[in-house]
Amino acid sequence: MNATTIQLDKTLVETLKSAREYPRQTYSELIKNMLQVFQSIKKKNQYDEFLHKIQQVKMKELWNNKADDAWENA
């Protein structure tokens, strides 16, 4: 294994300890799992934002029309 040393705040180390799935889980394994979850959520959010932008155009088309304005002023 190709390892390195990084400096972390002691409070972060305690948070990592409490986040372990099992007592002997290494910080490397834990961080790797956290990154996989983070990347998955990030991809999902990008997809949701893309859908939202597409839907905005259609919603403007459906809701911003003269027929609806005429009903509001009737």
Backbone atoms as SQL, in Angstrom:
CREATE TABLE atoms (id INTEGER PRIMARY KEY, chain TEXT, resi INTEGER, resn TEXT, atom TEXT, x REAL, y REAL, z REAL);
INSERT INTO atoms VALUES
  (1, 'A', 1, 'MET', 'N', 0.843, -1.176, 0.000),
  (2, 'A', 1, 'MET', 'CA', 0.000, 0.000, 0.000),
  (3, 'A', 1, 'MET', 'C', 0.889, 1.240, 0.000),
  (4, 'A', 2, 'ASN', 'N', 0.524, 2.212, -0.804),
  (5, 'A', 2, 'ASN', 'CA', 1.229, 3.471, -0.894),
  (6, 'A', 2, 'ASN', 'C', 0.539, 4.454, 0.046),
  (7, 'A', 3, 'ALA', 'N', 1.132, 4.757, 1.194),
  (8, 'A', 3, 'ALA', 'CA', 0.476, 5.558, 2.226),
  (9, 'A', 3, 'ALA', 'C', 1.150, 6.906, 2.409),
  (10, 'A', 4, 'THR', 'N', 0.396, 7.836, 2.961),
  (11, 'A', 4, 'THR', 'CA', 0.903, 9.157, 3.287),
  (12, 'A', 4, 'THR', 'C', 0.339, 9.584, 4.635),
  (13, 'A', 5, 'THR', 'N', 0.905, 10.620, 5.193),
  (14, 'A', 5, 'THR', 'CA', 0.429, 11.148, 6.469),
  (15, 'A', 5, 'THR', 'C', -0.241, 12.489, 6.216),
  (16, 'A', 6, 'ILE', 'N', -1.425, 12.674, 6.801),
  (17, 'A', 6, 'ILE', 'CA', -2.111, 13.956, 6.703),
  (18, 'A', 6, 'ILE', 'C', -2.434, 14.447, 8.107),
  (19, 'A', 7, 'GLN', 'N', -2.510, 15.751, 8.272),
  (20, 'A', 7, 'GLN', 'CA', -2.838, 16.315, 9.565),
  (21, 'A', 7, 'GLN', 'C', -4.330, 16.640, 9.612),
  (22, 'A', 8, 'LEU', 'N', -4.977, 16.190, 10.689),
  (23, 'A', 8, 'LEU', 'CA', -6.398, 16.442, 10.876),
  (24, 'A', 8, 'LEU', 'C', -6.625, 17.019, 12.268),
  (25, 'A', 9, 'ASP', 'N', -7.628, 17.869, 12.388),
  (26, 'A', 9, 'ASP', 'CA', -8.007, 18.353, 13.718),
  (27, 'A', 9, 'ASP', 'C', -8.434, 17.168, 14.572),
  (28, 'A', 10, 'LYS', 'N', -8.166, 17.241, 15.858),
  (29, 'A', 10, 'LYS', 'CA', -8.535, 16.144, 16.752),
  (30, 'A', 10, 'LYS', 'C', -10.052, 15.936, 16.777),
  (31, 'A', 11, 'THR', 'N', -10.804, 17.014, 16.629),
  (32, 'A', 11, 'THR', 'CA', -12.273, 16.864, 16.616),
  (33, 'A', 11, 'THR', 'C', -12.728, 16.085, 15.386),
  (34, 'A', 12, 'LEU', 'N', -12.034, 16.291, 14.260),
  (35, 'A', 12, 'LEU', 'CA', -12.370, 15.548, 13.045),
  (36, 'A', 12, 'LEU', 'C', -12.028, 14.064, 13.214),
  (37, 'A', 13, 'VAL', 'N', -10.913, 13.781, 13.861),
  (38, 'A', 13, 'VAL', 'CA', -10.527, 12.385, 14.109),
  (39, 'A', 13, 'VAL', 'C', -11.589, 11.707, 14.978),
  (40, 'A', 14, 'GLU', 'N', -12.081, 12.407, 15.999),
  (41, 'A', 14, 'GLU', 'CA', -13.135, 11.843, 16.859),
  (42, 'A', 14, 'GLU', 'C', -14.414, 11.601, 16.059),
  (43, 'A', 15, 'THR', 'N', -14.733, 12.518, 15.161),
  (44, 'A', 15, 'THR', 'CA', -15.913, 12.342, 14.310),
  (45, 'A', 15, 'THR', 'C', -15.737, 11.135, 13.400),
  (46, 'A', 16, 'LEU', 'N', -14.550, 10.967, 12.844),
  (47, 'A', 16, 'LEU', 'CA', -14.274, 9.803, 12.003),
  (48, 'A', 16, 'LEU', 'C', -14.396, 8.507, 12.810),
  (49, 'A', 17, 'LYS', 'N', -13.883, 8.515, 14.031),
  (50, 'A', 17, 'LYS', 'CA', -13.982, 7.317, 14.880),
  (51, 'A', 17, 'LYS', 'C', -15.440, 6.934, 15.111),
  (52, 'A', 18, 'SER', 'N', -16.270, 7.924, 15.371),
  (53, 'A', 18, 'SER', 'CA', -17.681, 7.629, 15.648),
  (54, 'A', 18, 'SER', 'C', -18.449, 7.234, 14.389),
  (55, 'A', 19, 'ALA', 'N', -17.901, 7.542, 13.215),
  (56, 'A', 19, 'ALA', 'CA', -18.578, 7.217, 11.959),
  (57, 'A', 19, 'ALA', 'C', -18.220, 5.832, 11.418),
  (58, 'A', 20, 'ARG', 'N', -17.287, 5.164, 12.056),
  (59, 'A', 20, 'ARG', 'CA', -16.869, 3.837, 11.581),
  (60, 'A', 20, 'ARG', 'C', -18.054, 2.870, 11.560),
  (61, 'A', 21, 'GLU', 'N', -18.038, 1.989, 10.569),
  (62, 'A', 21, 'GLU', 'CA', -19.069, 0.954, 10.465),
  (63, 'A', 21, 'GLU', 'C', -18.773, -0.220, 11.387),
  (64, 'A', 22, 'TYR', 'N', -17.503, -0.426, 11.667),
  (65, 'A', 22, 'TYR', 'CA', -17.072, -1.465, 12.602),
  (66, 'A', 22, 'TYR', 'C', -15.780, -0.982, 13.250),
  (67, 'A', 23, 'PRO', 'N', -15.462, -1.453, 14.453),
  (68, 'A', 23, 'PRO', 'CA', -14.342, -0.901, 15.245),
  (69, 'A', 23, 'PRO', 'C', -12.975, -0.910, 14.564),
  (70, 'A', 24, 'ARG', 'N', -12.685, -1.908, 13.768),
  (71, 'A', 24, 'ARG', 'CA', -11.340, -2.001, 13.177),
  (72, 'A', 24, 'ARG', 'C', -11.272, -1.409, 11.771),
  (73, 'A', 25, 'GLN', 'N', -12.318, -0.731, 11.352),
  (74, 'A', 25, 'GLN', 'CA', -12.321, -0.109, 10.025),
  (75, 'A', 25, 'GLN', 'C', -11.257, 0.988, 9.996),
  (76, 'A', 26, 'THR', 'N', -10.444, 0.996, 8.946),
  (77, 'A', 26, 'THR', 'CA', -9.389, 2.011, 8.842),
  (78, 'A', 26, 'THR', 'C', -9.984, 3.333, 8.375),
  (79, 'A', 27, 'TYR', 'N', -9.277, 4.413, 8.686),
  (80, 'A', 27, 'TYR', 'CA', -9.724, 5.725, 8.220),
  (81, 'A', 27, 'TYR', 'C', -9.717, 5.771, 6.693),
  (82, 'A', 28, 'SER', 'N', -8.767, 5.092, 6.086),
  (83, 'A', 28, 'SER', 'CA', -8.684, 5.044, 4.630),
  (84, 'A', 28, 'SER', 'C', -9.952, 4.425, 4.032),
  (85, 'A', 29, 'GLU', 'N', -10.394, 3.295, 4.601),
  (86, 'A', 29, 'GLU', 'CA', -11.631, 2.650, 4.132),
  (87, 'A', 29, 'GLU', 'C', -12.843, 3.554, 4.350),
  (88, 'A', 30, 'LEU', 'N', -12.882, 4.167, 5.530),
  (89, 'A', 30, 'LEU', 'CA', -14.004, 5.036, 5.874),
  (90, 'A', 30, 'LEU', 'C', -14.084, 6.231, 4.930),
  (91, 'A', 31, 'ILE', 'N', -12.963, 6.881, 4.696),
  (92, 'A', 31, 'ILE', 'CA', -12.945, 8.045, 3.808),
  (93, 'A', 31, 'ILE', 'C', -13.284, 7.641, 2.377),
  (94, 'A', 32, 'LYS', 'N', -12.784, 6.482, 1.943),
  (95, 'A', 32, 'LYS', 'CA', -13.095, 5.986, 0.599),
  (96, 'A', 32, 'LYS', 'C', -14.602, 5.791, 0.447),
  (97, 'A', 33, 'ASN', 'N', -15.248, 5.185, 1.446),
  (98, 'A', 33, 'ASN', 'CA', -16.706, 4.987, 1.400),
  (99, 'A', 33, 'ASN', 'C', -17.451, 6.315, 1.403),
  (100, 'A', 34, 'MET', 'N', -16.989, 7.249, 2.227),
  (101, 'A', 34, 'MET', 'CA', -17.617, 8.570, 2.286),
  (102, 'A', 34, 'MET', 'C', -17.521, 9.282, 0.940),
  (103, 'A', 35, 'LEU', 'N', -16.375, 9.174, 0.300),
  (104, 'A', 35, 'LEU', 'CA', -16.195, 9.809, -1.007),
  (105, 'A', 35, 'LEU', 'C', -17.103, 9.196, -2.060),
  (106, 'A', 36, 'GLN', 'N', -17.288, 7.881, -2.018),
  (107, 'A', 36, 'GLN', 'CA', -18.194, 7.229, -2.967),
  (108, 'A', 36, 'GLN', 'C', -19.629, 7.738, -2.794),
  (109, 'A', 37, 'VAL', 'N', -20.063, 7.874, -1.544),
  (110, 'A', 37, 'VAL', 'CA', -21.398, 8.398, -1.268),
  (111, 'A', 37, 'VAL', 'C', -21.498, 9.841, -1.745),
  (112, 'A', 38, 'PHE', 'N', -20.501, 10.650, -1.438),
  (113, 'A', 38, 'PHE', 'CA', -20.479, 12.053, -1.841),
  (114, 'A', 38, 'PHE', 'C', -20.566, 12.193, -3.359),
  (115, 'A', 39, 'GLN', 'N', -19.772, 11.415, -4.079),
  (116, 'A', 39, 'GLN', 'CA', -19.767, 11.499, -5.539),
  (117, 'A', 39, 'GLN', 'C', -21.106, 11.051, -6.122),
  (118, 'A', 40, 'SER', 'N', -21.707, 10.040, -5.532),
  (119, 'A', 40, 'SER', 'CA', -23.016, 9.569, -5.985),
  (120, 'A', 40, 'SER', 'C', -24.078, 10.649, -5.797),
  (121, 'A', 41, 'ILE', 'N', -24.064, 11.290, -4.648),
  (122, 'A', 41, 'ILE', 'CA', -25.025, 12.362, -4.375),
  (123, 'A', 41, 'ILE', 'C', -24.788, 13.541, -5.314),
  (124, 'A', 42, 'LYS', 'N', -23.542, 13.853, -5.559),
  (125, 'A', 42, 'LYS', 'CA', -23.196, 14.963, -6.444),
  (126, 'A', 42, 'LYS', 'C', -23.732, 14.709, -7.856),
  (127, 'A', 43, 'LYS', 'N', -23.571, 13.481, -8.362),
  (128, 'A', 43, 'LYS', 'CA', -24.095, 13.136, -9.687),
  (129, 'A', 43, 'LYS', 'C', -25.610, 13.251, -9.714),
  (130, 'A', 44, 'LYS', 'N', -26.269, 12.779, -8.665),
  (131, 'A', 44, 'LYS', 'CA', -27.725, 12.836, -8.595),
  (132, 'A', 44, 'LYS', 'C', -28.196, 14.279, -8.586),
  (133, 'A', 45, 'ASN', 'N', -27.523, 15.133, -7.830),
  (134, 'A', 45, 'ASN', 'CA', -27.896, 16.547, -7.774),
  (135, 'A', 45, 'ASN', 'C', -27.725, 17.229, -9.121),
  (136, 'A', 46, 'GLN', 'N', -26.678, 16.866, -9.855),
  (137, 'A', 46, 'GLN', 'CA', -26.479, 17.432, -11.188),
  (138, 'A', 46, 'GLN', 'C', -27.627, 17.017, -12.104),
  (139, 'A', 47, 'TYR', 'N', -28.066, 15.767, -12.003),
  (140, 'A', 47, 'TYR', 'CA', -29.175, 15.277, -12.816),
  (141, 'A', 47, 'TYR', 'C', -30.463, 15.996, -12.439),
  (142, 'A', 48, 'ASP', 'N', -30.707, 16.182, -11.138),
  (143, 'A', 48, 'ASP', 'CA', -31.902, 16.883, -10.675),
  (144, 'A', 48, 'ASP', 'C', -31.914, 18.333, -11.158),
  (145, 'A', 49, 'GLU', 'N', -30.767, 19.006, -11.103),
  (146, 'A', 49, 'GLU', 'CA', -30.675, 20.382, -11.583),
  (147, 'A', 49, 'GLU', 'C', -30.952, 20.447, -13.079),
  (148, 'A', 50, 'PHE', 'N', -30.436, 19.481, -13.825),
  (149, 'A', 50, 'PHE', 'CA', -30.674, 19.423, -15.265),
  (150, 'A', 50, 'PHE', 'C', -32.170, 19.285, -15.557),
  (151, 'A', 51, 'LEU', 'N', -32.836, 18.366, -14.858),
  (152, 'A', 51, 'LEU', 'CA', -34.272, 18.189, -15.055),
  (153, 'A', 51, 'LEU', 'C', -35.053, 19.442, -14.680),
  (154, 'A', 52, 'HIS', 'N', -34.657, 20.082, -13.599),
  (155, 'A', 52, 'HIS', 'CA', -35.336, 21.291, -13.155),
  (156, 'A', 52, 'HIS', 'C', -35.245, 22.390, -14.217),
  (157, 'A', 53, 'LYS', 'N', -34.086, 22.554, -14.824),
  (158, 'A', 53, 'LYS', 'CA', -33.913, 23.575, -15.860),
  (159, 'A', 53, 'LYS', 'C', -34.785, 23.277, -17.073),
  (160, 'A', 54, 'ILE', 'N', -34.872, 22.016, -17.456),
  (161, 'A', 54, 'ILE', 'CA', -35.723, 21.642, -18.588),
  (162, 'A', 54, 'ILE', 'C', -37.185, 21.917, -18.254),
  (163, 'A', 55, 'GLN', 'N', -37.602, 21.570, -17.052),
  (164, 'A', 55, 'GLN', 'CA', -38.988, 21.752, -16.640),
  (165, 'A', 55, 'GLN', 'C', -39.368, 23.225, -16.542),
  (166, 'A', 56, 'GLN', 'N', -38.439, 24.095, -16.181),
  (167, 'A', 56, 'GLN', 'CA', -38.731, 25.521, -16.052),
  (168, 'A', 56, 'GLN', 'C', -39.264, 26.085, -17.368),
  (169, 'A', 57, 'VAL', 'N', -38.658, 25.714, -18.469),
  (170, 'A', 57, 'VAL', 'CA', -39.090, 26.210, -19.776),
  (171, 'A', 57, 'VAL', 'C', -40.526, 25.778, -20.056),
  (172, 'A', 58, 'LYS', 'N', -40.825, 24.520, -19.820),
  (173, 'A', 58, 'LYS', 'CA', -42.170, 24.007, -20.083),
  (174, 'A', 58, 'LYS', 'C', -43.195, 24.639, -19.147),
  (175, 'A', 59, 'MET', 'N', -42.834, 24.837, -17.884),
  (176, 'A', 59, 'MET', 'CA', -43.769, 25.447, -16.938),
  (177, 'A', 59, 'MET', 'C', -44.075, 26.889, -17.330),
  (178, 'A', 60, 'LYS', 'N', -43.080, 27.637, -17.794),
  (179, 'A', 60, 'LYS', 'CA', -43.343, 28.999, -18.267),
  (180, 'A', 60, 'LYS', 'C', -44.303, 28.975, -19.448),
  (181, 'A', 61, 'GLU', 'N', -44.098, 28.014, -20.326),
  (182, 'A', 61, 'GLU', 'CA', -44.969, 27.877, -21.496),
  (183, 'A', 61, 'GLU', 'C', -46.406, 27.579, -21.063),
  (184, 'A', 62, 'LEU', 'N', -46.567, 26.715, -20.075),
  (185, 'A', 62, 'LEU', 'CA', -47.904, 26.325, -19.627),
  (186, 'A', 62, 'LEU', 'C', -48.586, 27.413, -18.800),
  (187, 'A', 63, 'TRP', 'N', -47.845, 28.094, -17.966),
  (188, 'A', 63, 'TRP', 'CA', -48.456, 29.022, -17.017),
  (189, 'A', 63, 'TRP', 'C', -48.456, 30.475, -17.478),
  (190, 'A', 64, 'ASN', 'N', -47.525, 30.861, -18.292),
  (191, 'A', 64, 'ASN', 'CA', -47.470, 32.254, -18.766),
  (192, 'A', 64, 'ASN', 'C', -48.101, 32.348, -20.149),
  (193, 'A', 65, 'ASN', 'N', -49.416, 32.315, -20.196),
  (194, 'A', 65, 'ASN', 'CA', -50.090, 32.442, -21.489),
  (195, 'A', 65, 'ASN', 'C', -51.288, 33.373, -21.350),
  (196, 'A', 66, 'LYS', 'N', -51.740, 33.912, -22.451),
  (197, 'A', 66, 'LYS', 'CA', -52.796, 34.916, -22.472),
  (198, 'A', 66, 'LYS', 'C', -54.130, 34.352, -21.982),
  (199, 'A', 67, 'ALA', 'N', -54.393, 33.075, -22.238),
  (200, 'A', 67, 'ALA', 'CA', -55.656, 32.485, -21.823),
  (201, 'A', 67, 'ALA', 'C', -55.785, 32.501, -20.292),
  (202, 'A', 68, 'ASP', 'N', -54.707, 32.186, -19.592),
  (203, 'A', 68, 'ASP', 'CA', -54.737, 32.220, -18.127),
  (204, 'A', 68, 'ASP', 'C', -54.893, 33.644, -17.622),
  (205, 'A', 69, 'ASP', 'N', -54.227, 34.600, -18.276),
  (206, 'A', 69, 'ASP', 'CA', -54.344, 35.995, -17.876),
  (207, 'A', 69, 'ASP', 'C', -55.772, 36.482, -18.025),
  (208, 'A', 70, 'ALA', 'N', -56.446, 36.052, -19.084),
  (209, 'A', 70, 'ALA', 'CA', -57.825, 36.459, -19.327),
  (210, 'A', 70, 'ALA', 'C', -58.735, 35.951, -18.199),
  (211, 'A', 71, 'TRP', 'N', -58.515, 34.743, -17.716),
  (212, 'A', 71, 'TRP', 'CA', -59.327, 34.185, -16.628),
  (213, 'A', 71, 'TRP', 'C', -59.089, 34.952, -15.338),
  (214, 'A', 72, 'GLU', 'N', -57.878, 35.369, -15.086),
  (215, 'A', 72, 'GLU', 'CA', -57.591, 36.116, -13.860),
  (216, 'A', 72, 'GLU', 'C', -58.299, 37.455, -13.837),
  (217, 'A', 73, 'ASN', 'N', -58.493, 38.050, -15.001),
  (218, 'A', 73, 'ASN', 'CA', -59.135, 39.378, -15.080),
  (219, 'A', 73, 'ASN', 'C', -60.634, 39.297, -15.341),
  (220, 'A', 74, 'ALA', 'N', -61.211, 38.100, -15.381),
  (221, 'A', 74, 'ALA', 'CA', -62.643, 37.950, -15.686),
  (222, 'A', 74, 'ALA', 'C', -63.509, 38.339, -14.508);
